[in-house]
Amino acid sequence: MARRQLRFRRRRTSNRVLALSGILFILALTIAPPVKHYFTQRAQISALKSQLSADNSALQKARQELLLWQDPEYIKTQARERLHFVLPGERQYIVTEGENLGSQQNTTTIASSLTDGQPWYARLIASISETGN
């Protein structure tokens, strides 16, 4: 008789473990979607906060630039630099490089050997095959 009681207790404890694990599984399934939504919303909130701080810094830069453009001296210097304006009686000199840009050879031997009438894929294949040599 003692053996039957031990077997009965073993079944009873295994049934309890099974019932407890089933309840925990159902509880996990019930709680999982709200937890997932919580973390996604927290990520969205942090992304929006970083975007808000970036927008605020851009707004501050734009306000500072607006204050600069309200100064007549700043407008004069920008007109001189960007549009090459001069005041009456002044002479403007634009200094260029001493080298002639047209005399520089920017083409390679591969590019000079290809003809312009070929389709792009033929030029590509010829370029690859000549590069491998």
C-alpha positions as CSV (number, residue, x, y, z in Angstrom):
1,M,0.0,0.0,0.0
2,A,2.9,2.3,0.7
3,R,4.0,1.9,-2.9
4,R,0.7,3.0,-4.3
5,Q,0.8,6.2,-2.2
6,L,4.3,7.1,-3.5
7,R,3.2,6.6,-7.0
8,F,0.1,8.6,-6.5
9,R,2.2,11.5,-5.0
10,R,4.6,11.4,-7.9
11,R,1.7,11.7,-10.3
12,R,0.2,14.4,-8.3
13,T,3.4,16.5,-8.3
14,S,4.0,15.9,-12.0
15,N,0.4,17.1,-12.6
16,R,1.0,20.2,-10.5
17,V,4.2,21.0,-12.4
18,L,2.3,20.4,-15.7
19,A,-0.6,22.7,-14.6
20,L,1.8,25.4,-13.4
21,S,3.8,25.3,-16.6
22,G,0.6,25.5,-18.6
23,I,-0.6,28.5,-16.6
24,L,2.8,30.2,-17.0
25,F,2.8,29.5,-20.8
26,I,-0.7,31.1,-21.2
27,L,0.4,34.0,-19.0
28,A,3.5,34.5,-21.2
29,L,1.3,34.4,-24.3
30,T,-1.0,37.0,-22.8
31,I,1.7,39.4,-21.7
32,A,4.0,39.1,-24.7
33,P,2.2,41.4,-27.2
34,P,1.7,44.4,-24.8
35,V,5.4,44.1,-23.8
36,K,6.4,44.1,-27.4
37,H,4.3,47.2,-28.1
38,Y,5.8,48.9,-25.0
39,F,9.3,48.4,-26.3
40,T,8.5,49.5,-29.8
41,Q,6.8,52.6,-28.5
42,R,9.8,53.4,-26.3
43,A,12.1,53.1,-29.4
44,Q,9.8,55.4,-31.3
45,I,9.8,57.9,-28.5
46,S,13.6,57.9,-28.3
47,A,13.8,58.3,-32.1
48,L,11.4,61.2,-32.0
49,K,13.3,62.8,-29.2
50,S,16.6,62.6,-31.1
51,Q,14.9,64.0,-34.2
52,L,13.4,66.8,-32.1
53,S,16.8,67.8,-30.8
54,A,18.3,67.7,-34.3
55,D,15.5,69.9,-35.5
56,N,15.9,72.4,-32.6
57,S,19.6,72.7,-33.4
58,A,18.9,73.3,-37.1
59,L,16.3,75.9,-36.1
60,Q,18.9,77.7,-33.9
61,K,21.4,77.7,-36.8
62,A,18.7,79.1,-39.1
63,R,17.9,81.9,-36.6
64,Q,21.6,82.8,-36.3
65,E,21.9,83.0,-40.1
66,L,18.8,85.1,-40.2
67,L,20.3,87.5,-37.8
68,L,23.5,87.6,-40.0
69,W,21.4,88.4,-43.1
70,Q,19.8,91.4,-41.3
71,D,23.2,93.1,-41.1
72,P,24.0,95.3,-44.1
73,E,27.7,94.7,-43.9
74,Y,27.2,90.9,-44.1
75,I,25.0,91.3,-47.1
76,K,27.8,93.4,-48.8
77,T,30.4,90.9,-48.1
78,Q,28.3,88.0,-49.4
79,A,27.5,90.0,-52.5
80,R,31.2,90.5,-53.1
81,E,32.1,86.9,-52.5
82,R,29.3,85.1,-54.2
83,L,28.2,87.5,-57.0
84,H,31.5,89.3,-57.5
85,F,29.9,92.7,-57.0
86,V,32.1,95.8,-56.5
87,L,31.3,99.2,-55.3
88,P,31.6,102.2,-57.7
89,G,35.2,103.2,-58.1
90,E,36.7,99.8,-57.1
91,R,38.4,97.3,-59.4
92,Q,37.9,93.6,-59.1
93,Y,40.6,91.1,-59.9
94,I,39.8,87.4,-60.2
95,V,43.0,85.4,-59.8
96,T,43.0,82.0,-61.5
97,E,45.5,79.2,-61.4
98,G,48.7,79.7,-63.4
99,E,48.2,76.3,-65.2
100,N,46.0,75.9,-68.2
101,L,43.3,73.3,-67.3
102,G,42.7,72.4,-70.9
103,S,46.2,71.1,-71.4
104,Q,46.0,68.4,-68.7
105,Q,45.6,64.9,-69.9
106,N,42.8,63.3,-67.9
107,T,42.1,60.3,-70.1
108,T,43.8,56.9,-69.7
109,T,45.1,54.7,-72.5
110,I,42.0,52.5,-72.1
111,A,39.6,55.4,-72.4
112,S,41.4,56.8,-75.4
113,S,41.3,53.5,-77.3
114,L,37.6,53.0,-76.9
115,T,35.4,54.5,-79.6
116,D,32.4,56.6,-78.8
117,G,30.0,54.8,-81.2
118,Q,30.0,51.6,-79.3
119,P,27.2,50.7,-76.9
120,W,28.0,51.0,-73.2
121,Y,28.2,47.2,-72.6
122,A,30.8,46.8,-75.4
123,R,32.9,49.6,-73.9
124,L,32.5,48.0,-70.5
125,I,33.7,44.6,-71.7
126,A,36.6,46.2,-73.6
127,S,37.6,48.2,-70.6
128,I,37.5,45.2,-68.3
129,S,39.5,43.0,-70.7
130,E,42.1,45.7,-71.2
131,T,42.5,46.3,-67.5
132,G,43.2,42.6,-66.9
133,N,46.1,42.7,-69.3
